[in-house]
């Protein structure tokens, strides 16, 4: 009767296969984390822009139409850092009137690091 046991080479090959599988799983976790962080940055930028527009919406009034924050040519900008990563977002907006119309075009931009 022959004794059945694992050789050192079999154990080494098995350990190598497990290490390769774990490395692949770890790499996928890292790439998913980066994708989630990019999505979080974009979502925060959209929320900043929405907050700016909501603030301007509250200022739509006939008595301040030509003198307030919605007057023709008005621009404003700033920075905001949001936790938990303390990412700094630069934001701004510009108001332009439309020729022969009684409405304004508001352009809002939000910039953030893309790394």
GUGU-502917 format. One record per residue (C-alpha): residue number from 1; residue in one letter; x, y, z. Coordinates in Angstrom, 3 decimals, decimal comma. Example, Ala and Ser with C-alpha at 12.3 -4.5 7.8 and 13.67 -1.06 7.14 Angstrom:
% GUGU-502917
PT / 1 / a / 12,300 / -4,500 / 7,800 $
PT / 2 / s / 13,670 / -1,060 / 7,140 $
END
This chain:
% GUGU-502917
PT / 1 / x / 0,000 / 0,000 / 0,000 $
PT / 2 / x / 1,291 / 3,341 / -1,054 $
PT / 3 / x / 1,019 / 6,244 / 1,307 $
PT / 4 / x / -0,954 / 9,201 / -0,108 $
PT / 5 / x / 0,229 / 12,615 / 1,016 $
PT / 6 / x / 0,726 / 16,063 / -0,396 $
PT / 7 / x / 4,134 / 16,942 / -1,706 $
PT / 8 / x / 5,738 / 20,279 / -1,077 $
PT / 9 / x / 5,331 / 21,162 / -4,760 $
PT / 10 / x / 1,564 / 20,529 / -4,624 $
PT / 11 / x / 1,222 / 22,732 / -1,551 $
PT / 12 / x / 3,298 / 25,454 / -3,214 $
PT / 13 / x / 1,191 / 25,383 / -6,401 $
PT / 14 / x / -2,039 / 25,487 / -4,358 $
PT / 15 / x / -0,779 / 28,457 / -2,335 $
PT / 16 / x / 0,207 / 30,244 / -5,557 $
PT / 17 / x / -3,251 / 29,709 / -7,063 $
PT / 18 / x / -4,948 / 31,010 / -3,912 $
PT / 19 / x / -2,629 / 34,065 / -3,881 $
PT / 20 / x / -3,440 / 34,851 / -7,533 $
PT / 21 / x / -7,190 / 34,554 / -6,866 $
PT / 22 / x / -6,963 / 36,803 / -3,795 $
PT / 23 / x / -4,896 / 39,371 / -5,714 $
PT / 24 / x / -7,575 / 39,499 / -8,405 $
PT / 25 / x / -10,322 / 39,960 / -5,849 $
PT / 26 / x / -8,354 / 42,689 / -4,065 $
PT / 27 / x / -7,706 / 44,495 / -7,365 $
PT / 28 / x / -11,418 / 44,476 / -8,140 $
PT / 29 / x / -12,200 / 45,960 / -4,711 $
PT / 30 / x / -9,672 / 48,754 / -5,310 $
PT / 31 / x / -11,084 / 49,589 / -8,756 $
PT / 32 / x / -14,671 / 49,535 / -7,458 $
PT / 33 / x / -13,653 / 51,868 / -4,610 $
PT / 34 / x / -12,170 / 54,331 / -7,117 $
PT / 35 / x / -15,329 / 54,184 / -9,246 $
PT / 36 / x / -17,509 / 54,814 / -6,184 $
PT / 37 / x / -15,351 / 57,789 / -5,166 $
PT / 38 / x / -15,650 / 59,253 / -8,700 $
PT / 39 / x / -19,422 / 58,807 / -8,509 $
PT / 40 / x / -19,535 / 60,446 / -5,082 $
PT / 41 / x / -17,592 / 63,447 / -6,410 $
PT / 42 / x / -19,963 / 63,842 / -9,347 $
PT / 43 / x / -23,015 / 63,515 / -7,115 $
PT / 44 / x / -21,639 / 66,156 / -4,742 $
PT / 45 / x / -20,976 / 68,468 / -7,719 $
PT / 46 / x / -24,551 / 68,010 / -8,963 $
PT / 47 / x / -25,891 / 68,753 / -5,478 $
PT / 48 / x / -23,773 / 71,920 / -5,225 $
PT / 49 / x / -25,100 / 73,105 / -8,596 $
PT / 50 / x / -28,658 / 72,274 / -7,574 $
PT / 51 / x / -28,211 / 74,223 / -4,327 $
PT / 52 / x / -26,985 / 77,267 / -6,262 $
PT / 53 / x / -29,958 / 77,098 / -8,629 $
PT / 54 / x / -32,436 / 76,642 / -5,763 $
PT / 55 / x / -30,976 / 79,692 / -4,029 $
PT / 56 / x / -31,327 / 81,729 / -7,208 $
PT / 57 / x / -34,850 / 80,433 / -7,780 $
PT / 58 / x / -35,890 / 81,907 / -4,439 $
PT / 59 / x / -34,670 / 85,317 / -5,639 $
PT / 60 / x / -36,894 / 85,530 / -8,711 $
PT / 61 / x / -38,806 / 88,701 / -7,970 $
PT / 62 / x / -40,057 / 91,445 / -10,214 $
PT / 63 / x / -38,783 / 94,237 / -7,939 $
PT / 64 / x / -35,170 / 92,900 / -7,953 $
PT / 65 / x / -35,118 / 91,493 / -11,493 $
PT / 66 / x / -32,601 / 94,068 / -12,728 $
PT / 67 / x / -30,625 / 94,701 / -9,518 $
PT / 68 / x / -30,262 / 91,402 / -7,637 $
PT / 69 / x / -28,212 / 88,261 / -8,123 $
PT / 70 / x / -30,227 / 87,524 / -11,271 $
PT / 71 / x / -29,407 / 90,819 / -12,979 $
PT / 72 / x / -27,864 / 90,709 / -16,442 $
PT / 73 / x / -24,131 / 89,989 / -16,397 $
PT / 74 / x / -23,989 / 89,020 / -12,714 $
PT / 75 / x / -21,334 / 86,434 / -11,865 $
PT / 76 / x / -20,407 / 84,793 / -8,609 $
PT / 77 / x / -17,930 / 82,074 / -7,647 $
PT / 78 / x / -16,439 / 80,374 / -4,637 $
PT / 79 / x / -14,999 / 77,225 / -3,118 $
PT / 80 / x / -16,383 / 74,607 / -0,788 $
PT / 81 / x / -14,686 / 71,606 / 0,854 $
PT / 82 / x / -16,827 / 68,620 / 1,692 $
PT / 83 / x / -16,034 / 65,790 / 4,117 $
PT / 84 / x / -15,072 / 63,019 / 4,584 $
PT / 85 / x / -12,266 / 63,339 / 1,991 $
PT / 86 / x / -12,223 / 67,181 / 2,236 $
PT / 87 / x / -12,392 / 67,515 / -1,539 $
PT / 88 / x / -12,435 / 71,150 / -2,667 $
PT / 89 / x / -15,082 / 72,029 / -5,237 $
PT / 90 / x / -14,835 / 75,303 / -7,163 $
PT / 91 / x / -18,192 / 76,672 / -8,269 $
PT / 92 / x / -19,573 / 79,651 / -10,096 $
PT / 93 / x / -22,433 / 80,935 / -12,141 $
PT / 94 / x / -23,090 / 83,592 / -14,754 $
PT / 95 / x / -26,396 / 85,284 / -15,614 $
PT / 96 / x / -27,124 / 86,547 / -19,133 $
PT / 97 / x / -30,278 / 88,067 / -20,519 $
PT / 98 / x / -31,635 / 86,872 / -23,836 $
PT / 99 / x / -32,164 / 89,433 / -26,590 $
PT / 100 / x / -35,796 / 90,387 / -27,114 $
PT / 101 / x / -36,916 / 88,075 / -24,298 $
PT / 102 / x / -37,790 / 88,739 / -20,677 $
PT / 103 / x / -35,940 / 85,807 / -19,228 $
PT / 104 / x / -32,385 / 85,077 / -18,109 $
PT / 105 / x / -29,998 / 82,263 / -18,828 $
PT / 106 / x / -28,055 / 81,012 / -15,805 $
PT / 107 / x / -24,913 / 78,949 / -16,419 $
PT / 108 / x / -23,651 / 77,049 / -13,384 $
PT / 109 / x / -20,335 / 75,198 / -13,247 $
PT / 110 / x / -18,726 / 73,063 / -10,570 $
PT / 111 / x / -15,146 / 71,806 / -10,854 $
PT / 112 / x / -13,447 / 69,138 / -8,777 $
PT / 113 / x / -10,234 / 67,054 / -8,980 $
PT / 114 / x / -10,586 / 64,105 / -11,358 $
PT / 115 / x / -7,795 / 61,881 / -9,983 $
END
